[in-house]
């Protein structure tokens, strides 16, 4: 889907995201963080056009900021298939009134056009991973 069609039809997905947010916030509170200065890395697997990503990433960043100082960078990687509408995603991430980076220091957004069935980020570099609905496409879990 392109031209924001997916984002215009998120009611069902948004209700599922809302139910998962308390569990997500607990996971963020419990995530292992060292006391270093390297970026905290969040991965948003199967981000589509970004509509399902804004609130979970905002919750994660707000929760992380209680644990990590404002000068510690947070990098958010939005991952989806190469044919995803990354123009729409970019527009959402840069101009949506509810974008998670608004008024947040040292928060960096990134987009990766690659299937999350493959390794998309270096081993042991992701602190937390979120998937709104993309996990339903998994046929098996690899370890």
C-alpha positions, -999 to +999 in steps of 0.1 A: +000+000+000+012+035-008+003+071-003-006+066+033-034+041+028-022+018+055-019+047+080-054+058+071-068+025+082-052+017+115-082+015+139-080-023+144-042-023+147-042+007+171-065-012+195-040-041+196-011-017+201-029+000+230-034-034+247+003-042+243+017-009+256+017-018+294+038-049+286+060-029+263+066-003+290+075-030+315+100-045+290+116-010+285+119-006+323+136-040+326+159-038+296+195-042+303+213-009+299+249-002+308+260+031+322+279+040+290+274+067+264+267+045+234+233+049+218+204+029+231+190+011+201+153+004+195+142-017+165+108-014+150+103-045+129+077-043+102+070-006+106+050-002+074+042+035+070+048+044+107+013+049+121+016+020+145+051+030+155+046+065+170+031+057+203+052+026+212+084+045+203+072+075+223+065+052+253+099+036+250+118+069+247+099+085+276+106+054+298+142+052+287+148+089+296+140+081+332+169+056+331+193+073+307+204+109+307+193+133+279+228+134+265+227+096+258+216+091+222+186+069+213+186+054+178+153+041+164+156+018+134+124+013+114+126-019+094+104-031+066+105-047+032+124-028+005+091-021-014+076-004+017+064+032+012+094+048+029+084+082+016+052+080+037+072+067+067+097+095+063+069+121+062+053+106+094+086+105+113+095+141+103+062+160+104+034+141+122+022+162+152+026+131+174+061+121+162+082+107+191+112+128+183+094+161+188+111+180+217+133+150+224+170+156+225+194+131+209+168+109+193+177+097+159+154+080+134+166+055+108+150+034+081+161+000+068+146-014+037+153-051+043+133-081+055+136-087+092+138-124+083+174-115+077+198-099+102+192-062+098+214-048+126+247-060+142+245-088+167+240-077+203+233-041+192+196-039+198+184-031+233+147-034+226+126-046+196+090-039+188+067-054+162+031-042+160+017-068+137+045-080+114+053-110+136+022-127+123+041-134+091+068-154+109+067-191+101+093-200+128+115-184+154+152-186+149+177-185+177 
